[in-house]
Amino acid sequence: MSSMNDPKHIADVTNVQGDTITAAVRPEAAPGLTFSNGHAYFVGQVGAYVRIPLGLVDLFAIVVQVGSSANNEEPVDGAVPGRPWMRLELLGEAHRNGSFQRGVARYPSINDRVVLVTANDLSLLYQVKDDARSLRIGHIANAPHLPALVDVTKLVTRHTAIVGSTGSGKSSTVATILQGLASKERFPSTRVLVIDVHGEYGHAFGDSALRLQVDANELASPAENQTQLCLPYWALPFEDFLELSLGSVDDNSATTVQQMVTDAKRKYAVNHPNLGLEPNSITADTPVPFSIRQLWMHLHEMHFATHSVAANAQTVDTRAYASNENGQPLVGDAEKVSPPTYQPTVASKTFLSGTSINIRRQTNSLGAKLRDPRYNFLFRPGPWDVNSDGEVTSDLGEFLETWLGASRPVVIADLSGVPNQVLQRIVSVLLRLLYESLIWARKLSEGGRSRPLLIVLEEAHRYLGDSKDAAGEIVERIVKEGRKFGVGTMIVSQRPSEIRSTVLSQIGSFVVLRLTNTSDRALVRSSLPDNLSGLFDAVSVLRTGEAIVTGDIMKLPSRVVIESSESSRPDSSDPDVVGRDLPGGWDTPRVPQDYKDVASAWRNLTPHSRRIIHPN
């Protein structure tokens, strides 16, 4: 068929600037609709694909901009006055009847034909050589018969970002991807960790997930897939431990506390030779148990004790304890975080404690944290807590097995109960512990290279800001070097502009849902791995659950409709103000509520009422 009579011939190349092509739309195709083999095709749709035949090779491009130049206007480069034009971005090439590959070896010339991409061409473009390596997340927006397949290996090892404004479908997209990865039939050894700061994902995966939940006042639900989240303080690097326990202290005080921690850990190693550790090789960073309550008591006595002698002669035996009505000294109780009571200072009889450090305020703050049930997951970490005899029920191996060796493919770290002021540090130490362990286990069967780990960071902007926060530093390290050790990340955020740029610059693929904030769009546009500035302009008008997927995980940048199940979506939807069936909306009768329950829930730090109130 001649070019003049070919309905698929829709435009001609008029300008070539690197990977950007300008093509003038033929008058026959200008109405915007053409027919080929009984099928109707729209011409000049942003996001549509076109083909440029070059002998035995076809170049493929995507339409990123369309327009029309009047005769009296200054023409766009390559535009023909009076004719519509399209701006195209080259994507790749395919040998005739061969598979498609990214990148081009040749460029088109002026007046080369631009033709429609038919349904058969699309099938070639999206053809996947090995379905076993791919995961379906939805379908191509302009071709519902074509599945949207992502490369699982590149999804994990090259890092992925899922971004979108509130209500755009981010959480449902994450759930769709993870539900596919959790398939026992396809991926029996999947290992995914979800950092869930809002407690949204607990019910999204059913029996496929283990939920580790911070519960301030009571054990988590006894349901089979829920258990208490524990993060043993003694496993933390000393810098993180110091920040979480005492906060900011001067160098002299930090050195003193560091030596106290080191001595306590060495004593434990001496009493437990089965650990196989040389005591003198142990530092404050070595993950060996010690009692934080004994440390607090020691610091308290250093600062607040009174003595029967002056500072230069003070010992443990010279402490001047007050007595109760039975004459027994009030020595306090470290396990109950109950401080001793001392005799008041009296000239020439009792003296203040002589100590070389002054962290009285920090010591009192540590005591308050040890009594605060919100910190139990850290300072009273269940079977990893050090008892009064200096023993633990479970050791480091059991801790790592909880997080990395769970029988379920997805582990959800529900951090909704963590105090906001320490959230960044908690995320940091958790990721650092798990990452370091996988580095040292890289030659073992449960190491990251044999069984990779995908870390999903929900609401990442809350702890990955541009400031030099600890969480940002470890995530930056993971995205830079994690691929070598089998550790990948999935960054999920509604405010990507608040995430440090060094993290986003390492992301290999983006799933971009509707973004309405100008600064967010600009940041993501600059980070995209493909030159799709024109296509990206449509991101503010994407439908809910629709995304532009670009990067390593898909063969082509694509507009994709994410397929999600209504029954397994995360608990992230907005409350219905009107028009809902359940009690609580404004157009339904009120359900009586005793506000003592509200006060009790607040005081006990649990959203669950002790009483169940049924509507009349």
C-alpha positions in Angstrom: 0.0 0.0 0.0 1.4 3.4 -1.0 2.0 6.0 1.7 -0.7 8.2 0.3 -3.4 5.5 0.9 -2.0 4.0 4.1 -4.4 5.0 7.0 -1.7 4.1 9.5 0.6 6.8 8.1 -0.3 9.7 10.3 2.7 12.1 10.3 6.1 12.9 8.8 9.3 13.7 10.7 10.2 17.4 10.4 12.8 17.9 13.1 15.3 15.7 15.1 17.0 16.9 18.2 18.6 14.0 20.0 15.9 11.7 21.3 13.2 14.4 20.7 11.3 14.3 17.4 8.9 16.7 15.9 6.4 15.4 13.3 3.8 17.2 11.2 0.4 15.5 11.3 -0.8 14.6 7.8 -4.0 16.4 6.7 -5.8 13.0 6.3 -5.2 12.2 10.0 -5.9 15.8 11.3 -9.5 15.1 12.3 -8.0 12.9 15.1 -9.5 9.6 14.2 -8.4 7.1 11.6 -9.3 3.5 10.8 -7.1 0.5 10.0 -8.3 -3.1 9.5 -11.6 -2.3 11.0 -10.2 -0.8 14.2 -10.5 2.9 15.1 -7.4 4.7 16.4 -7.1 8.2 17.9 -4.4 10.3 16.5 -2.3 12.7 18.5 -3.1 11.4 22.0 -0.5 12.3 24.7 0.9 9.0 26.0 0.2 7.1 22.8 2.9 5.2 21.0 4.0 5.6 17.3 6.3 3.7 15.0 8.9 5.1 12.6 10.0 2.4 10.1 13.6 2.5 9.1 14.2 -0.4 6.7 14.3 -3.6 8.7 14.2 -1.8 12.0 11.2 0.0 13.6 11.8 2.9 16.0 9.2 3.3 18.7 8.4 6.6 20.3 5.8 8.1 22.7 3.7 11.2 22.1 4.5 13.7 24.8 3.0 16.9 23.3 0.6 18.0 20.6 -0.2 21.3 19.1 -1.0 23.4 16.0 0.7 26.4 14.6 -1.2 29.0 12.7 0.3 30.7 9.6 0.8 34.0 11.4 2.4 32.5 14.5 6.1 31.9 15.2 6.3 28.2 14.4 7.6 25.5 16.8 10.9 23.9 15.7 9.9 21.4 13.0 6.3 22.4 12.9 4.6 23.1 9.6 2.5 26.3 9.7 -1.2 25.5 9.5 -0.7 21.8 10.3 -1.0 20.1 13.7 2.3 18.7 15.1 3.4 16.1 17.6 6.5 16.0 19.8 7.8 12.5 20.3 10.4 10.9 22.6 12.3 7.9 21.2 12.0 4.8 23.4 13.7 1.9 21.6 13.7 -0.2 18.5 12.7 -3.6 17.2 13.9 -5.6 14.2 11.0 -6.5 12.0 9.2 -9.4 13.7 11.8 -9.3 16.5 11.6 -8.3 20.1 11.7 -4.8 21.4 14.7 -3.3 23.2 15.3 0.0 24.9 17.6 2.5 23.2 18.2 3.2 19.5 21.2 2.7 17.2 19.9 4.9 14.4 17.9 8.1 14.3 15.1 9.1 11.8 15.6 11.5 9.0 13.5 14.3 7.8 10.3 13.2 6.0 10.5 9.7 7.5 7.0 8.2 8.0 5.4 8.2 11.5 2.7 5.4 11.6 0.2 4.2 14.1 1.0 1.5 16.6 -1.6 -1.2 16.2 -2.8 -3.7 18.7 -0.3 -6.2 17.3 2.5 -3.7 17.7 1.5 -3.1 21.3 1.7 -6.8 22.0 5.2 -6.8 20.6 6.2 -3.8 22.7 5.0 -5.3 26.0 6.0 -8.9 25.2 7.8 -10.4 28.2 10.4 -13.2 27.5 10.1 -14.8 30.9 6.7 -14.5 32.7 8.2 -16.1 35.8 10.2 -13.0 36.4 7.3 -10.6 36.1 4.3 -9.6 38.2 1.0 -8.2 37.0 -0.1 -5.0 38.7 -2.8 -3.9 36.3 -3.3 -3.2 32.7 -2.2 -0.6 30.1 -4.6 2.4 30.3 -5.1 2.7 26.5 -5.0 -1.1 25.9 -7.1 -3.0 28.6 -6.3 -6.3 27.0 -2.6 -5.8 27.7 -1.4 -6.7 31.3 1.0 -4.2 33.0 3.9 -6.4 34.0 6.8 -5.3 36.2 10.2 -7.0 36.6 10.4 -8.5 40.1 14.1 -8.5 40.3 14.5 -4.9 39.3 11.6 -3.9 41.5 13.6 -5.1 44.5 17.2 -4.5 43.6 17.0 -1.3 41.7 14.7 0.4 44.2 11.3 1.9 43.5 9.3 4.9 44.5 5.5 5.1 44.7 4.4 8.7 44.9 1.0 10.5 44.8 -1.2 12.9 46.5 -3.6 11.9 49.3 -6.4 9.8 47.9 -4.6 9.0 44.6 -4.3 5.3 45.5 -0.8 4.9 46.8 -1.6 2.5 49.6 -3.8 0.3 47.3 -1.0 0.2 44.8 1.5 -0.9 47.5 -1.0 -3.6 48.6 -1.5 -4.8 45.1 2.2 -5.2 44.5 2.9 -6.9 47.8 -0.1 -9.2 47.5 1.4 -10.4 44.2 4.8 -10.9 45.8 3.3 -12.8 48.7 2.0 -15.6 46.4 3.3 -18.8 48.0 2.8 -20.7 44.7 5.0 -18.3 42.7 7.4 -16.9 45.3 7.6 -19.3 48.3 10.6 -17.5 49.8 9.4 -13.8 49.5 10.8 -11.6 52.3 9.2 -8.1 52.6 9.4 -5.7 55.6 6.8 -2.9 55.7 7.5 0.2 57.9 3.9 1.2 58.7 3.8 4.4 60.7 0.0 4.7 60.6 -1.1 1.1 61.2 -2.8 0.9 57.8 -1.6 -2.5 56.5 -2.5 -4.8 59.3 -5.5 -6.3 57.6 -4.5 -5.9 54.0 -2.6 -9.2 53.6 -4.6 -11.6 55.8 -2.6 -14.7 56.7 0.3 -13.7 54.4 1.6 -11.1 56.9 3.0 -11.1 60.4 2.1 -7.9 62.2 4.5 -6.7 64.8 2.6 -4.1 66.8 3.7 -1.5 69.3 1.0 -1.7 72.0 1.7 0.6 75.0 -0.5 -1.0 77.7 -1.3 -4.5 76.7 -0.1 -7.3 74.5 -1.2 -7.2 70.9 -4.2 -9.2 69.8 -3.6 -12.9 70.3 -4.5 -13.5 66.7 -2.1 -15.9 65.1 -0.6 -13.3 62.8 0.0 -10.6 65.4 2.7 -10.3 68.0 4.4 -7.6 70.1 7.0 -5.5 68.4 10.2 -5.6 70.4 13.4 -3.7 69.7 16.0 -4.6 72.4 17.9 -1.5 73.4 21.1 -3.5 74.1 21.4 -4.5 70.4 21.5 -0.8 69.3 24.8 0.9 68.3 25.9 3.0 71.3 25.3 6.3 69.5 21.7 5.4 68.9 21.2 3.9 72.4 22.6 7.1 73.9 20.3 9.3 71.9 17.2 7.3 72.7 17.9 6.8 76.4 19.7 10.0 77.6 19.5 12.3 74.7 22.1 15.0 74.2 25.0 14.8 76.6 28.5 16.4 76.7 31.5 14.4 75.4 32.8 13.7 78.9 29.5 12.3 80.1 29.1 10.2 76.9 32.5 8.7 77.4 31.7 7.8 81.0 28.3 6.2 80.1 30.0 4.4 77.2 32.5 2.8 79.5 29.7 1.8 81.9 27.9 0.1 79.1 31.1 -1.6 77.8 31.9 -2.9 81.3 28.3 -4.3 81.7 28.5 -6.1 78.3 31.9 -7.6 79.0 30.6 -8.9 82.4 27.7 -10.6 80.5 30.2 -12.2 78.1 32.3 -13.5 80.9 29.3 -15.1 82.5 28.2 -16.6 79.2 31.3 -18.2 77.6 29.0 -20.1 75.2 28.8 -16.8 73.2 32.4 -17.4 72.1 33.3 -13.7 72.6 36.6 -12.5 73.9 35.6 -10.0 76.6 38.3 -7.5 75.8 37.1 -7.3 72.1 33.6 -6.2 73.2 32.7 -2.5 72.8 29.6 -0.5 73.6 28.4 -1.2 70.0 28.6 -5.0 70.4 25.0 -6.4 70.5 25.3 -8.1 74.0 22.7 -7.8 76.7 23.0 -5.5 79.7 20.4 -4.0 82.1 19.4 -0.5 81.3 17.6 -0.2 84.6 20.8 -1.0 86.5 22.5 1.6 84.4 19.8 4.1 85.3 20.2 3.3 89.0 23.9 3.7 88.8 23.6 7.1 87.2 20.9 8.1 89.7 23.1 7.2 92.6 26.0 9.1 91.1 24.0 12.3 90.9 21.5 12.2 93.7 23.0 10.2 96.5 24.1 11.8 99.8 27.0 10.4 101.7 28.3 10.3 105.3 31.7 11.5 104.1 33.1 14.1 101.8 33.5 13.5 98.1 37.1 12.4 98.1 36.2 9.4 100.5 32.8 8.4 99.1 32.1 4.7 98.3 29.0 2.5 98.0 29.1 1.9 101.7 29.1 5.6 102.6 25.7 6.3 101.0 23.3 7.9 103.4 19.9 6.3 102.8 16.8 7.5 104.5 14.8 4.8 106.5 11.2 3.8 106.6 9.1 3.5 109.8 10.6 0.1 110.4 14.1 1.4 110.2 14.9 -0.2 106.9 16.9 1.8 104.4 15.0 3.1 101.3 17.4 1.7 98.7 14.9 1.9 95.8 14.2 -0.8 93.3 16.0 -0.8 89.9 13.5 -3.2 88.3 10.6 -1.0 89.2 12.5 2.1 88.4 11.9 3.3 91.9 14.8 5.6 93.0 16.4 5.5 96.5 15.5 8.0 99.1 18.5 9.7 100.7 19.1 11.7 103.9 19.1 15.4 103.4 22.4 17.2 103.4 23.4 18.5 106.8 26.5 20.5 107.5 29.4 18.3 108.7 27.1 15.1 108.7 25.9 14.3 105.1 27.4 15.4 101.8 26.3 15.6 98.2 27.6 13.0 95.8 30.9 13.9 94.2 30.7 13.0 90.5 32.8 14.0 87.5 29.7 14.2 85.2 26.5 16.2 85.3 23.6 14.7 83.5 21.0 15.0 86.2 18.2 16.1 83.9 19.0 13.4 81.4 19.0 10.7 84.1 15.6 11.9 85.3 14.4 11.8 81.7 15.6 8.2 81.3 13.8 7.2 84.5 10.6 8.7 83.0 11.0 6.8 79.8 11.6 3.5 81.6 8.2 4.1 83.4 6.4 5.2 80.2 4.5 2.2 78.7 5.0 3.7 75.2 8.7 2.8 75.4 8.1 -0.8 76.6 8.8 -2.1 73.1 12.4 -0.7 73.5 13.3 -0.7 77.2 11.2 -3.8 78.3 11.4 -5.8 75.0 9.6 -8.9 76.1 11.8 -12.0 76.0 14.8 -9.9 75.2 14.5 -7.9 78.4 17.3 -8.3 80.9 15.9 -9.5 84.2 17.2 -8.8 87.8 19.6 -11.7 87.4 21.1 -10.2 84.3 19.6 -12.9 82.0 17.5 -12.8 78.9 15.0 -15.4 77.7 15.8 -14.9 74.0 19.0 -13.8 72.4 19.9 -11.9 69.2 19.3 -14.9 66.9 15.7 -15.1 67.9 15.3 -11.3 67.4 16.6 -11.6 63.9 14.5 -14.6 63.1 11.4 -12.7 64.1 12.1 -10.0 61.6 14.0 -11.8 58.8 13.0 -15.5 59.2 9.2 -15.2 59.7 7.1 -18.0 58.2 5.0 -15.4 56.5 6.3 -13.5 53.4 5.4 -10.1 54.7 6.4 -8.6 58.1 4.6 -5.4 59.0 6.3 -3.1 61.6 3.3 -1.2 63.0 5.0 1.9 64.5 1.7 3.8 65.0 2.3 3.5 68.8 5.8 4.9 68.7 6.2 8.4 70.2 6.6 10.8 67.3 9.7 12.4 68.8 11.7 9.2 68.5 10.1 7.8 65.3 13.1 8.8 63.1 15.6 7.2 65.4 13.5 4.0 65.8 13.2 3.6 62.0 16.9 4.2 61.7 18.1 1.7 64.3 15.7 -1.0 63.1 16.9 -0.7 59.5 20.5 -0.5 60.5 20.3 -3.7 62.6 18.6 -5.6 59.9 20.8 -4.3 57.1 24.0 -5.0 59.1 22.9 -8.5 59.9 22.2 -9.2 56.2 25.6 -7.9 55.2 27.4 -10.2 57.6 25.1 -13.1 56.5 25.7 -12.5 52.8 27.3 -16.0 52.3 24.6 -17.8 54.3 21.3 -19.3 53.0 19.3 -16.6 54.8 21.5 -13.8 53.7 20.4 -11.1 51.4 22.0 -12.4 48.2 20.3 -15.8 48.6 17.0 -14.5 49.9 16.7 -10.7 49.1 14.8 -8.4 51.4 12.4 -5.6 50.1 11.9 -2.8 52.6 8.7 -0.7 52.1 9.0 2.7 53.7 5.5 4.1 54.0 5.1 7.9 54.7 8.8 8.2 53.9 8.8 12.0 54.0 8.2 11.8 57.8 11.7 10.4 58.4 13.7 10.9 55.2 13.9 14.7 55.1 16.9 16.7 53.9 18.1 17.2 57.5 20.9 15.0 58.7 18.6 12.6 60.5 19.7 9.1 61.3 16.9 7.4 59.3 17.9 9.3 56.1 21.5 8.3 56.5 20.9 4.6 56.7 18.3 4.6 53.9 20.7 6.6 51.7 23.3 3.9 52.4 20.9 1.1 51.5 19.8 2.7 48.2 23.5 3.3 47.3 24.9 -0.2 48.2 22.0 -2.4 49.1 21.9 -4.0 45.6 25.2 -5.8 46.3 23.8 -7.4 49.4 20.2 -8.2 48.2 18.4 -5.4 50.0 16.0 -3.1 48.1 13.7 -0.3 49.0 10.2 0.9 48.0 9.8 4.5 48.9 6.1 5.5 49.4 5.2 9.2 49.9 2.7 11.9 49.3 5.3 14.6 49.6 8.3 13.5 47.6 9.7 17.1 47.6 10.4 16.6 51.4 12.5 13.5 50.9 16.3 14.1 50.6 17.3 14.3 47.0 20.3 11.9 47.4 17.8 9.1 48.2 15.5 9.8 45.2 18.4 10.1 42.8 19.2 6.4 43.4 15.7 5.2 42.6 15.5 3.1 39.4 11.8 3.1 38.9 8.8 5.4 39.7 5.1 4.7 40.0 3.6 8.1 39.9 0.0 8.5 40.7 -1.9 11.8 40.7 0.3 14.6 42.0 -1.3 18.0 42.5 1.5 19.9 44.4 3.7 21.9 42.1 6.9 21.4 44.0 6.3 17.6 44.3 5.8 17.4 40.5 8.9 19.3 39.8 11.0 17.1 42.1 9.7 13.9 40.6 10.1 15.2 37.1 13.8 15.9 37.7 14.3 12.4 39.2 12.6 10.4 36.5 14.9 8.0 34.7 13.3 8.6 31.3 13.0 11.8 29.3 9.2 12.1 29.6 8.6 15.7 30.5 5.7 16.1 28.2 4.0 12.8 29.3 4.5 13.7 32.9 2.5 16.9 32.5 -0.6 14.7 32.6 0.2 13.4 36.2 -2.1 16.0 37.8 -5.2 14.7 36.0 -4.6 11.0 36.5 -7.6 9.1 37.8 -7.6 7.5 41.2 -5.6 4.2 40.9 -4.0 5.3 37.6 -0.3 5.8 37.4 2.6 6.6 35.1 5.1 3.7 35.5 8.6 4.4 34.3 12.1 3.0 34.8 13.7 -0.4 35.1 10.7 -2.3 36.2 8.8 -1.9 32.9 10.0 -2.3 29.3 8.3 1.0 28.4 7.1 4.1 30.3 3.4 3.4 30.5 0.2 4.8 31.8 -1.2 2.0 33.9 -4.5 1.3 35.7 -3.6 -0.5 38.9 -5.9 -3.4 39.8 -6.7 -3.6 43.5 -9.1 -5.7 45.5 -11.7 -3.9 47.5 -11.5 -6.5 50.3 -7.8 -6.3 50.8 -7.1 -2.6 50.7 -5.2 -0.9 53.6 -7.1 1.0 56.2 -6.2 4.4 54.7 -9.5 5.6 53.3 -11.1 8.9 54.4 -14.0 8.6 56.8 -17.4 9.1 55.2 -19.1 12.2 56.5 -22.4 11.5 54.9 -24.0 8.6 53.0 -22.6 5.6 54.8 -24.2 2.6 56.3 -22.2 2.3 59.5 -23.0 4.6 62.6 -20.9 7.7 62.8 -21.7 9.8 59.7 -23.4 13.1 60.0 -26.6 11.8 58.4 -27.1 8.9 60.8 -28.3 8.9 64.4 -25.7 9.4 67.1 -24.4 6.4 69.0 -24.2 7.3 72.7 -20.6 7.4 74.0 -19.4 7.8 77.5 -16.5 10.3 77.3 -14.9 8.5 80.2 -14.0 5.9 77.6 -12.3 8.6 75.6 -10.3 9.7 78.6 -9.5 6.1 79.5 -8.3 5.3 75.9 -6.0 8.4 76.0 -4.6 7.6 79.5 -4.0 3.9 78.7 -2.6 4.8 75.3 -4.8 2.3 73.4 -7.6 3.1 70.9 -9.7 0.2 72.1 -12.5 0.8 74.6 -12.8 -1.5 77.6 -16.6 -1.5 77.0 -18.5 -2.3 73.8 -21.4 0.0 73.1 -24.1 -1.1 70.7 -26.4 1.3 68.9 -30.1 1.1 69.9 
